[in-house]
Structures are given as C-alpha cells and as structure tokens.
Amino acid sequence: MKTVGIIVEYNPLHNGHVHHFEASKQAAGAESCVAVMSGHFLQRGEPAVVNKWARAEMALHMGADVVIELPVAYACQPAEWFAYGAVRLLDATGVVDALCFGSEEGSLEPLSRLAGLLHREDAAFRSLLQEELKQGASYPAAYAAAVRRFGIDNDADGPLPPLDQPNTILGLHYMLALQRLQSPIIPLTLPRREAGFHQADITGTSIASATALRKLLFGTGWKSPDEAALRAVAPYVPAYTLDILLREHAAGRGPLCWEHYARPLFTQLLSRPEEELRQLHEVTEGLEHRIKHSLTQLPPDTASPVESLLDLLKTKRYTRTKLQRMLLRILLGHPQQSLSRESLQAGPACIRVLGFSSKGRALLKRMRVTASLPVITRAAAAEDPAWLGMDIRAGAVYSLGYRELDPSQWQRDFTQPPLQLDRV
C-alpha cells in the first residue's frame, strides 16, 4: 500500500486543502495518506481556531488515514525547524513513500538543485541569515538574501526558485530535511492554485486562503464570531469543517484567536521581571525592555489588547511573526535552552497519533514494526511522559481560551484516545 505524507495546519481545513490532498494522492499514486499536523499553536505564533482534535477530525473526514501531531517545539518555528520536525516524523514512521507539498512555482527541479547546494549549510551561511533577520526581513526574504550573499545565484541550469514566497521556502526546507536525514521518501510538489498563502481577500467563489477565512470569522476587531460569521465561511469549506466549527463554538471551545489569551499572556508579561523574560525563547536583542515599555503605552480602552501590544512592539526590525512567536513562548514559558539548535537537531522523541481511519489502523500496525521512534496513541501509555510534557502543558494553556474554565480540559492529553473514523 503506497502512502503519501503531507504536512498541514488546517486552520481551518478548507476547499483548497481538499484539492491539495486529492492531487497529492494522485501525484504519488498513493492509496493512503499520513498527515503531520501542528497541534494547538501554529507556525506564525498563533493559537489555532479550534483544538488539535477538532482539526484532526476534519483531516480524517477529508480522507487522511493517520494524523500525527507536530510537537509545539517545531510547530511554532521558522521554516527550517518546522520542516525538519515534520519530515523527521514522516521519515520515522517507516511507511511513507512520498512527501507532497505545494509551492508557488510547482516545479521540483529548481528546489532540488538548490537543496543540493545548501544541505551542508555551515556556520557562515547561518551568520548571514541571522544578519538579514536582524534587519527586520521576514524569514523567506532573509533566507533569499542570505542565499544571494552566500554566492548562490541563477546559473546555466536555470533560475533559482522565488525564495521570498512562503510555500517555496517551506518546500526548500522539506527538501533540505530529506537530504540531511538521508530519507528514502520521494519529494513531490504541486503548484498552489487561486488564493495565495496569506491572501487576506476572497476573490473566488469556492477557494479562499485560511488567512482570509479567519478574517471572515473574526472581522477586523478580532471579536469572537457568532453563528452567522461561522456560516459565512460555508462556501469555502467542506460541510464537515463547518459542522465541526459550529459544534466547537456551541461547546465554547472556539473559534479562538490571540485575544482569547490576553489575560494569561499579560499575567506573564506583568509578573515576570526583565531578567526572567530574557531567559525565554525568542526574547532576543533586548526585546524584554521593549515589552516592558510598551506595556505602559497600551491604551486603557482597547478592545484588542494583544493586537494593540503587537502594534506597539512592531518595527521594521521585528516582524509580526517574530513577535507573535515571542509572545507565544512567553505565554507557554519555554526557556531558551529547551529550544536550542542542539535540542531541535535531536528531532521529535516520539510519534504522537491524534487519529486514524480504518485504513489507518492497518498503517499503524505496520508502523509498530517499521517506526524508528515510539508510536504513542495515549500520553498515559508513554514510557516516559516527559517526552510529551511541552505539548501537554501547551494543551492546558490552550484550554484557557475556552468560554468556561474547565479543569477536565487541562488533562485532555491524558484522557483523549486517538479519534477513529471508519469511512464507507
């Protein structure tokens, strides 16, 4: 049974994701699919609109056969570590034959050629990349500039891919991770269609980006959506996505955005002295001073305090994504040493299964034999639960955004078995 791997966030799952899923299976000639999905918090340093189990359920309804959680240590990182963690998990299953991802160009050859030149990336290149990031460039733009400064440019074999595009830079890092892991997984890419990755406006009748759908849900004031706002996304999402969004809304579990975490976030920002903030991941270059100063400048009547804080913190040097990741690490209390380069290079410690289909049950049986990491279906069954500690704590904090304080949600990682969906 040939299996394709995909790397996803589904925030929320929409019609464009369905197209990518179906095209991925076709391109790989696959009968089954393993999806690595970010947990409660996402790559741009944001909380997911609904929790990881709700989004895993969407993936299973779509047709994914096994959904694996990308740990928060990797899920909320720039492209290099996001890609490395996800590819490491797919490779560790021992059952994935191909990885299919979207890119702006939809051409594998330029990415493969560039990955071949960069996969032994050294300290000199990383230094150039950090210099560009410190100037305030986004990660894709900084990486593109570092590549040029490193002396890699268009050559006789053709032009380089547009590295300032988010899907393409992710695709490159998927290729780099495959090479560095010496993985037998075959890479495949598909061109991204219609709505762009962060396109905030809806221009089609059935396809819209997740960014545009979140804007439709929350509006510009980032207020909790009502049922009418939820139903407004109906033309752009499968029926099961809408049903799950409505169910989670009725239960008081979403949709969520940063403003739902204002109180626990500001508790951390106000109670921690500067020297403690400085020890947390992403709090770099004196940002602890800027945070404390910005707190004194917040307008007293703001309806969106986290948005207001981000506006005060943002400069040309500090992108919104960098600042959101920083605030997330403060919210979750992640110290610098726990997310050091050396720690991240070690890779995820286990394969955490969030859900599976009837076909996925057979895949999991194979994985028990082929996987190079422990396959965990329940946190309580882990030989060493400390492996999952960071994700379990993230799940507890995520539940603080729910309408009601529910202590049972703090331990859901221990009580929730993998979702099982038997499709006809």
Steps between C-alpha positions, in 0.01 A plus 500: 500500500673816378475790743544875451589738781373856531588774750206717604344744748133507384417828669227427395487227235354650181426406138853585388635246748267236359635572150859466626421175680336339198770624262773373737359149506469505122854633445646236729278219373418443866220301658545651847616821666685592819454864607735675742295780654594784735343475844321778685746774396622574148805603302431874500474500879120491515246284679303273266136597446395165649695237689716229349241225540233699316742574215619137492134401466470731198806331347355153553168599341696635203673164451824503699567156650736586786539844660819558699565801721792730422630595847474862609881516515501474117151620405568863604834544328642655182497281191829321575387337825132471412601299193768297678268388779218406263722315251675319785163367615395386153837331451481336843169327421674271251180479293504826299616471140461861379463852639281737299494873567374813327728769357448819304696368203382140511837381369723262695822531299606851613428412863692175472797674339511769768458248781798310363710815532378592847445176689842526665410850618787624719551757773591770245164467328309499829685818596386669178144385563502642853633831369210527257245403765638764736432761234130419530455286189245219505652152511440430127646838397794460740575151371487618139741784579735267688505260204602785268767624740629145538580507131222279367312660213339410170729283290512316170257239633223757537361760741471443871153465651341816653617456859304802622181293461384311813401171335818486297727565799317228692540269202873567491529414868304180450755407233790597728358293785460196275863531389637557850308200632601293196135407476373268226175703480447638149414874485220626275365851457177648367435859390288701742173597331280808534526654851852583616644373829428817699248660262259684729234575241257251349496517122357158404164339550617181670873539580639735765817492708486410867612858572197637317267259677631601842447865405145409401447322832640765732472824303747784547422537870594140582174441683370153568289395200130432527320224310433732205873566460567128515245428230657769281795267434269225368572556126875455558514195730369142485176435687684302771729796576200726553326238715808463721545878530135536602531216753814644658338845512191359673725326755690824570825366352548745215564642254794653686755772427773676697251725680360197685840467670541864603462438875745209536744674262496831686531313830833365373613833355418696815614249762833399349789746551715586198774257599248212497353601166852506357538129577202402282526387139468774233553782754814629332691824442357678800136439410423458870559877539273581208228276643505672840497845339216408262288377790497856637381634165194277454179704458266443797190442288637257243266218402789303349789523748722239336461667160576835662812359663620351171450838333713667768772235481519479121783677322682447174741282696236285669245338272154412625576128469819535708307690768210253506742210543669691781170568679402135457824377659439741788141379537619138507812569709749340259860564610771558243693183582200273434485624140870535425635399161652190658168400658309547176756305296423196715152492345164407653519227761189308399218470245181629666189371319195729514269293283467229237257343255427132446774498236719691742460220752691273261766771453544529875546125524782526246648800681530298820758295311662758269507820710834625632325694780244382757142521366283657772121477486440628853725719710432287809644199318833669423798336665632846581220763503766772527542457124155654461520747785532814291197406288291396800565836667422680174167317487414613852584863419304479173188401695521831691358664188175305528180676607492321837787395724492119483765312701419179309646662189834557674567125493329414172827373354487222760132414457440547126566186290575539130196582291379207288299556185377205298424637156269313262 
